[in-house]
Structures are given as structure tokens and as C-alpha cells.
Amino acid sequence: MTRTRKASSLTSFLSALALIATPLISPFSVADEAMPAHGIAMHGDTKYPAGFSHFDYVNPEAPKGGTLKMAVVANGFDSFNPFDIRGVAAAGISNYLYDTLLESSDDEPFSAYGLIAESLETPEDRSYVVFNIREQARFHDGEAITAEDVKFSFDTLTTQGHPFFRNYYADVETVTIESPQRVRFDFKETSNRELPLILGQMPILPQHYWADREFGKNGLNPPLGSGPYRIGDFEAGRSITYERVDDYWAQDLGVRNGRFNFDQITYDYYNDDTVALEAFKAGSFDFRLESSAKNWATAYTGERFENGTIIKEAIEHHRPSGMQGFAFNTRRKVFSDPLVREALAYGFDFQWANKNLFFDQYTRTDSYFENSDLASSGLPTGRELEILEPYRDQLPDDVFTEEYQPPTTEGQQGLRENLRTALGLLKSAGYIIRDGKMVHGETGEPLAFEILLFQKSFERVVLPFKNNLGRLGIDVTVRLVDSNQYIQRLREFDFDMITQVFGQSDSPGNEQREYWHSSTVDAKGSRNYMGVSDPVIDELVNMVIQAPNREELVYRVRALDRVLLHHYYVIPHWHLRSDRVAYWNHLQRPAETPKNGIDLDNWWAKP
């Protein structure tokens, strides 16, 4: 994928039987009937009308043609199945190969419009959704996409796919095929307003293709899809090329017009980011999203940048930046005490790092929903306080009495004072210094842990943190592994601390279960990396999922944000309100950038 979306809102997840009054009345009464609609918004109305020709942020006249060459810094791939927990899937598979029932727009909080589904029907309480399949929808072999394929996809993903799908669609009770072009989903909860939208994000798999194949063991056999591209040439683990489908069935739809313009898209794999950067400047690939502040400040120089052959831009976005930070695995005994986690945060000197490593490019993060109106601030008041008040006895007092702020070394609050604060917190947690080492006063166990990395460039951030904690007698080990090993260890929760990004959309929902709900704490492959298992957080997550309108969603997310922050599951890092990109000038992009930021699927090559 070229960027983080609510993929960025692949978000979370009364039975039809409750509608049955008597045997003489239809199970679905007139009051519950819903009219077909071309699209659906999470809250309120959709921006685009029925029959719209294109999204505002694309160029409907963009020419087709050319090749987009991209780089992936990873140790290769061994699978063409992005929906299975086993193996490492090739970059781009889910985006280019598979169409979905609906397509989300990038300039609304969360709205989706018909793609495979020509229309959808859902009542006011959103207790069910019906998708009406377009008759022209086709897989690449020419076979029609039907309701059977939709049900097959749901059943396969939730039973054989990544555990994420089971959690994401957990509130689906039944799936009913009403006709070859009509499929109905009935829900366990009537307050999960997001469920019709996230079901619309489900990739649709061809039942006939998988009938004589094992879903999790197809390896590097190119699967059958329905999207704008099919798999072309590839070299196992090293490169893959996608070829645009000339007779793509959806190319004239409003949700596709002006998008997916390159004839070919190639991903080459690099083991080292420094090598990848030099390859980009030499012309081996076309586009680079820069994550290193040092590279951005020092490496993008030379004649090709000066004469415009390579364009360097910081393109502003307005999407939530989420949370990036050092994430504690609270399943580990060493991190089971919130006092210890709070104390260790005082060893990270962001101000020093920003000045000496990042050229003052970043802003400190202090919310899991940073850069949005969903972020908490100050002390809880009004509706936020009402939401939290019933849980006062189960929450840290600080939730109500102290505004969360990550430790700072600005002004008189220097690192030495921070380490003194950390020492006091550790003493309160039962730790003492013995023979120069921080150990638990009762058990004698040393305070020691490992930070797991896969990016060598991040060592320059981690090593000063390690050294600061070393001054307190804390033994920190930094372990660098390859990307495949890193992925496997994350799936097994086999780590003490990692650096992790928790991306968020402007409409949080069902995906919050994957991050924070106790039901995912032991689910291998879930994104509950920190081992969050707390009854109050569970209830707040459910409240977010069930928010009846935008205003209430904001209050509930802010309440959840406060509780997460005051449990000290992460040591926050930083964020940036723009995308730092560099690209060769044969690439062109639309004049308008949506609030979610750049999307290469809207770009094109000069004829």
C-alpha cells in the first residue's frame, strides 16, 4: 500500500428474527424497508450525488499509460495472499488485484460509494444491509461477480483469513443470498452504525477459483482478481509488476474515473533504505515517501533537484496522524506495572532528538488521535466527564485531575530532573539501585528489557534513550532483525518493546477492537501489541463503535484517548502534518490534494 488509510477506515464491527411478529407477517416489515442508495455516510449525508462522474480530487482527463516504479524496503515476499496470517504478501496485492463492494472517498470523514455493489439498502437503525451487485461486475476471467462470491468471501475471510477479519466483522449474525445479485447481512447489534461501511470494504474473492485450491497454501501462484490490475512478471521475493487490465469492468464508474492510470506498476525490493535512497536518485524508481528527517534535510540535493528533474515537496494533509511511540508489551512482567511504564518515559529526551537528529521538523505527539478534533486536551469536562464518571473508581485518578503531557526537557525541566522523577516513580514501584543496577527490592530481579527493531536508521533514536536509562542502572538491549523475522515476532507478541505506529482515521470504529480490546489480547496476529486488557477500555471501545452521531463520536473517542494515555502503554514520539515526497518529473498529480493526503492511484505519467 502506498499510504495509511482507514483501510484507514477498515473500522469495526436487531437480529432479523427480532423483527418477526407473527407467522402471518413478513419477517421484514414495511417500517424496516430501506430504499436503495448509491452511497452511505457514517454520519449525515454523502458529499457526492447519485451518478457523480468523478471524485473532486482526481483528474478525469488523466491519460492512461506509462510505468510507475516503486521501492519496498523489506526482505522480500513469499505469498500472493494478503488476507492470510502466514507468509509475507507482495506489496500492492490487496489494493490492485481485488475490488470491493464499496469505495471510500478521501475528502469526507467516512463515506463510501458503490463499486461492485451498484446500490445498498440499510434502515435507519442499520440493523442490516443489503448489497445489490452490478450485473457488469466481472472477475478477470470474465466470470460475473455474484452474491455467492460475496458470501464466500465473508465466510472464507472470517474462518480462514487473518484474525483481524473475525474481529472486524464480529457483529455480523447471518449472511443471506436473496438472489444472484442480492446479498443481505443481518447484525447482532443495531448500534454498530459503521458495519455497513466496513462490510463494503471487504475484498471479494472468486468462489469458482478457490473451489479446488487451498486458501492458505496458494503460495506464489497468481490468484484471480477483479481489480484494475493483474499480476504480471515477478521474481520471487525481489520484484513484482502489476499490469493494468485494458477491459477493466469498472473503469468508467465515478469511483474509478481518473484513477489507476499507469499501464504498469513495479515494486522492487531493497534490504537497506540507504541503498534504496541512492537508487531513487539514480533513477531506478520514480517516487519516494521520506520518513527520515535527516535524509529530508541533507540528502535531497544536487543538480537534478535544482533543475527540476526530481521534484521535492512537503504536501500538507489534514488526516489524523495517530500515535507513534515506544510500545510496551504489558504481557511481559517487567512492564506489568503502570508506574514502571510511566517512569521509563522520562528517559526519552524528545527535545534533544528533535534538535540534534530531526532538524526541528517534528511536533511531539500527546494523543492517540493526534492532528484531529478527536484528540483529548485539558481536563475532562461536560460530556466527556459524563462518559468517564461511571468508571471513576476503576480509573487512575490522573484521568480526572491531570492533563496528560509527555515528559519534556524544555526550559528548566532538563534531563537530569526527568531522571530524578523517573527514579522516584521506580522506587514507588518497589525498585532500588543495588551495585549500580536497578533491581526489584523484594525479588532482586533487574529492570532490563529488549527493544526490537527492523530499521537500522532508528538506532540513532533508540541508543540515546538506552544510554539515558543506563544512567538509572536499567539494562536495555537493542536488537536489530530483518523485516520477515520482525513481522513473525510481532504476530507472536515475542518482544519487550517495539517502535510502532497506530494509524487512525477521521472516523474510528470497529478497528479499535484490534488495538485495545481484551478479546484480541491473545489473538496471534492482532494489533493489540501492548496487551491491553481492561474492562473500562473494552466498554469505551464499544461506545465508540456504537456512537449515534459525529458529535457523540468525538466525545467518546476523546474519553477513550484519555484512558489510554493515563495507562502509559506507549512513550509517545512525534508527528508531521505533511507528506514529504520526492518524485521524478515525468509523474504528474492532481491539483487538489484531499484531506487524507496524497494517493498515487490518482497520479499519472506524462504522455
Secondary structure as the mmCIF struct_conf table of DSSP 4:
data_model
#
loop_
_struct_conf.conf_type_id
_struct_conf.id
_struct_conf.beg_label_comp_id
_struct_conf.beg_label_asym_id
_struct_conf.beg_label_seq_id
_struct_conf.end_label_comp_id
_struct_conf.end_label_asym_id
_struct_conf.end_label_seq_id
BEND BEND1 ARG A 3 ARG A 3
HELX_RH_3T_P HELX_RH_3T_P1 ALA A 16 LEU A 19
TURN_TY1_P TURN_TY1_P1 PRO A 23 LEU A 24
BEND BEND2 ILE A 25 ILE A 25
BEND BEND3 PRO A 27 PHE A 28
HELX_RH_3T_P HELX_RH_3T_P2 VAL A 30 ASP A 32
STRN STRN1 ALA A 37 ALA A 37
BEND BEND4 HIS A 38 HIS A 38
STRN STRN2 GLY A 39 ALA A 41
BEND BEND5 MET A 42 GLY A 44
BEND BEND6 LYS A 47 TYR A 48
HELX_LH_PP_P HELX_LH_PP_P1 PRO A 49 PRO A 49
TURN_TY1_P TURN_TY1_P2 ALA A 50 GLY A 51
BEND BEND7 HIS A 54 HIS A 54
TURN_TY1_P TURN_TY1_P3 ASP A 56 TYR A 57
BEND BEND8 VAL A 58 VAL A 58
TURN_TY1_P TURN_TY1_P4 PRO A 60 GLU A 61
HELX_LH_PP_P HELX_LH_PP_P2 ALA A 62 LYS A 64
STRN STRN3 THR A 67 VAL A 73
BEND BEND9 ALA A 74 ASN A 75
STRN STRN4 SER A 79 SER A 79
BEND BEND10 PHE A 80 PHE A 80
TURN_TY1_P TURN_TY1_P5 PRO A 82 PHE A 83
BEND BEND11 ASP A 84 GLY A 87
STRN STRN5 ALA A 89 ALA A 89
HELX_LH_PP_P HELX_LH_PP_P3 ALA A 90 ALA A 90
TURN_TY1_P TURN_TY1_P6 ALA A 91 GLY A 92
HELX_RH_AL_P HELX_RH_AL_P1 ILE A 93 LEU A 97
STRN STRN6 THR A 100 THR A 100
BEND BEND12 LEU A 101 LEU A 101
STRN STRN7 LEU A 102 SER A 104
BEND BEND13 ASP A 106 PHE A 110
STRN STRN8 SER A 111 GLY A 114
BEND BEND14 LEU A 115 ILE A 116
STRN STRN9 ALA A 117 GLU A 121
TURN_TY1_P TURN_TY1_P7 GLU A 124 ASP A 125
BEND BEND15 SER A 127 SER A 127
STRN STRN10 TYR A 128 ILE A 133
TURN_TY1_P TURN_TY1_P8 GLU A 135 GLN A 136
STRN STRN11 ARG A 138 ARG A 138
TURN_TY1_P TURN_TY1_P9 HIS A 140 ASP A 141
BEND BEND16 GLY A 142 GLY A 142
HELX_LH_PP_P HELX_LH_PP_P4 GLU A 143 GLU A 143
STRN STRN12 ALA A 144 ALA A 144
HELX_LH_PP_P HELX_LH_PP_P5 ILE A 145 ILE A 145
HELX_RH_AL_P HELX_RH_AL_P2 ALA A 147 THR A 159
TURN_TY1_P TURN_TY1_P10 GLN A 160 GLN A 160
BEND BEND17 GLY A 161 GLY A 161
HELX_RH_AL_P HELX_RH_AL_P3 PRO A 163 TYR A 168
TURN_TY1_P TURN_TY1_P11 TYR A 169 ASP A 171
STRN STRN13 VAL A 172 SER A 179
TURN_TY1_P TURN_TY1_P12 PRO A 180 GLN A 181
STRN STRN14 ARG A 182 PHE A 187
BEND BEND18 LYS A 188 LYS A 188
BEND BEND19 THR A 190 SER A 191
TURN_TY1_P TURN_TY1_P13 ARG A 193 GLU A 194
HELX_RH_AL_P HELX_RH_AL_P4 LEU A 195 LEU A 199
TURN_TY1_P TURN_TY1_P14 GLY A 200 GLN A 201
HELX_LH_PP_P HELX_LH_PP_P6 MET A 202 MET A 202
STRN STRN15 PRO A 203 PRO A 203
HELX_LH_PP_P HELX_LH_PP_P7 ILE A 204 PRO A 206
HELX_RH_AL_P HELX_RH_AL_P5 GLN A 207 TRP A 210
TURN_TY1_P TURN_TY1_P15 ALA A 211 ASP A 212
BEND BEND20 ARG A 213 ARG A 213
HELX_RH_3T_P HELX_RH_3T_P3 PHE A 215 LYS A 217
TURN_TY1_P TURN_TY1_P16 GLY A 219 LEU A 220
BEND BEND21 ASN A 221 ASN A 221
HELX_LH_PP_P HELX_LH_PP_P8 PRO A 222 LEU A 224
BEND BEND22 GLY A 227 PRO A 228
STRN STRN16 TYR A 229 GLU A 235
TURN_TY1_P TURN_TY1_P17 ALA A 236 ARG A 238
STRN STRN17 SER A 239 ARG A 244
TURN_TY1_P TURN_TY1_P18 ASP A 246 ASP A 247
TURN_TY1_P TURN_TY1_P19 TRP A 249 ASP A 252
BEND BEND23 LEU A 253 LEU A 253
TURN_TY1_P TURN_TY1_P20 GLY A 254 GLY A 258
BEND BEND24 ASP A 263 ASP A 263
STRN STRN18 GLN A 264 TYR A 270
BEND BEND25 ASN A 271 ASN A 271
HELX_RH_AL_P HELX_RH_AL_P6 ASP A 273 LYS A 281
TURN_TY1_P TURN_TY1_P21 ALA A 282 GLY A 283
BEND BEND26 SER A 284 ASP A 286
STRN STRN19 PHE A 287 LEU A 289
HELX_RH_AL_P HELX_RH_AL_P7 ALA A 293 THR A 298
TURN_TY1_P TURN_TY1_P22 ALA A 299 ALA A 299
BEND BEND27 TYR A 300 TYR A 300
BEND BEND28 GLY A 302 GLY A 302
HELX_RH_AL_P HELX_RH_AL_P8 GLU A 303 GLU A 306
TURN_TY1_P TURN_TY1_P23 ASN A 307 GLY A 308
BEND BEND29 THR A 309 THR A 309
STRN STRN20 ILE A 310 GLU A 316
BEND BEND30 ARG A 319 ARG A 319
STRN STRN21 GLY A 322 GLY A 322
STRN STRN22 MET A 323 PHE A 328
TURN_TY1_P TURN_TY1_P24 THR A 330 ARG A 331
BEND BEND31 ARG A 332 ARG A 332
HELX_RH_3T_P HELX_RH_3T_P4 LYS A 333 PHE A 335
BEND BEND32 ASP A 337 ASP A 337
HELX_RH_AL_P HELX_RH_AL_P9 PRO A 338 ALA A 345
TURN_TY1_P TURN_TY1_P25 TYR A 346 GLY A 347
HELX_RH_AL_P HELX_RH_AL_P10 PHE A 350 ASN A 356
TURN_TY1_P TURN_TY1_P26 LEU A 357 LEU A 357
BEND BEND33 PHE A 358 PHE A 358
TURN_TY1_P TURN_TY1_P27 PHE A 359 ASP A 360
STRN STRN23 THR A 363 ARG A 364
TURN_TY1_P TURN_TY1_P28 TYR A 368 PHE A 369
STRN STRN24 GLU A 370 GLU A 370
BEND BEND34 ASN A 371 SER A 372
TURN_TY1_P TURN_TY1_P29 ASP A 373 LEU A 374
BEND BEND35 ALA A 375 ALA A 375
BEND BEND36 GLY A 378 LEU A 379
HELX_RH_AL_P HELX_RH_AL_P11 GLY A 382 LEU A 388
HELX_RH_3T_P HELX_RH_3T_P5 GLU A 389 GLN A 394
BEND BEND37 LEU A 395 LEU A 395
TURN_TY1_P TURN_TY1_P30 ASP A 397 ASP A 397
HELX_RH_AL_P HELX_RH_AL_P12 ASP A 398 THR A 401
BEND BEND38 GLU A 402 GLU A 402
BEND BEND39 GLU A 410 GLU A 410
TURN_TY1_P TURN_TY1_P31 GLY A 411 GLN A 412
HELX_RH_AL_P HELX_RH_AL_P13 LEU A 415 SER A 428
TURN_TY1_P TURN_TY1_P32 ALA A 429 GLY A 430
STRN STRN25 TYR A 431 ARG A 434
TURN_TY1_P TURN_TY1_P33 ASP A 435 GLY A 436
STRN STRN26 LYS A 437 HIS A 440
TURN_TY1_P TURN_TY1_P34 GLY A 441 THR A 443
STRN STRN27 PRO A 446 PRO A 446
STRN STRN28 ALA A 448 LEU A 453
BEND BEND40 PHE A 454 PHE A 454
HELX_RH_3T_P HELX_RH_3T_P6 LYS A 456 PHE A 458
HELX_RH_AL_P HELX_RH_AL_P14 GLU A 459 GLY A 470
TURN_TY1_P TURN_TY1_P35 ARG A 471 GLY A 473
STRN STRN29 ASP A 475 LEU A 480
HELX_RH_AL_P HELX_RH_AL_P15 SER A 483 ARG A 491
TURN_TY1_P TURN_TY1_P36 GLU A 492 PHE A 493
BEND BEND41 ASP A 496 ASP A 496
STRN STRN30 MET A 497 PHE A 502
BEND BEND42 ASP A 506 SER A 507
TURN_TY1_P TURN_TY1_P37 ASN A 510 GLU A 511
HELX_RH_AL_P HELX_RH_AL_P16 GLN A 512 TRP A 516
HELX_RH_3T_P HELX_RH_3T_P7 SER A 518 THR A 520
TURN_TY1_P TURN_TY1_P38 VAL A 521 ASP A 522
TURN_TY1_P TURN_TY1_P39 LYS A 524 GLY A 525
BEND BEND43 ARG A 527 ARG A 527
TURN_TY1_P TURN_TY1_P40 TYR A 529 MET A 530
HELX_RH_AL_P HELX_RH_AL_P17 PRO A 535 ILE A 545
TURN_TY1_P TURN_TY1_P41 GLN A 546 GLN A 546
BEND BEND44 ASN A 549 ASN A 549
HELX_RH_AL_P HELX_RH_AL_P18 ARG A 550 HIS A 566
TURN_TY1_P TURN_TY1_P42 HIS A 567 TYR A 568
STRN STRN31 VAL A 570 PRO A 572
STRN STRN32 TRP A 574 HIS A 575
BEND BEND45 ARG A 577 ARG A 577
STRN STRN33 SER A 578 TRP A 584
TURN_TY1_P TURN_TY1_P43 ASN A 585 HIS A 586
STRN STRN34 LEU A 587 GLN A 588
BEND BEND46 ALA A 591 ALA A 591
HELX_LH_PP_P HELX_LH_PP_P9 GLU A 592 PRO A 594
TURN_TY1_P TURN_TY1_P44 LYS A 595 ASN A 596
HELX_RH_3T_P HELX_RH_3T_P8 LEU A 600 ASN A 602
STRN STRN35 TRP A 604 ALA A 605
#
